[in-house]
Amino acid sequence: MSESCIKRDFLVSIRPTHVEKIVEGHKTVELRRRFSEGVAPGAILLIYSTSPTQAIVGSATIRGVVRLPLAELWDHHGAAACIDR
């Protein structure tokens, strides 16, 4: 594994309505404006549900991080993100 791609875990804050979709298996892609450059496949993503829950409610294994222009991002992952454009 290269030094720029270190396997480390991440914590992300997500609103409860989106957390529910993740837990149900409907939302399989999380869109972020910024995310760490060196994410190794297999790293663990800890899911923190924001107010009113305010707790870590689950985890997921990162399959990969993709950076795309906005239009391409929506074409490839919009439905899996379960959000409106």
Secondary structure, DSSP 8 states (H G I E B T S, - for coil): --TTS----EEEEE-HHHHHHHHHTS------S---S---TT-EEEEEETTTT-EEEEEEE--------HHHHHHHHHHHHTS--
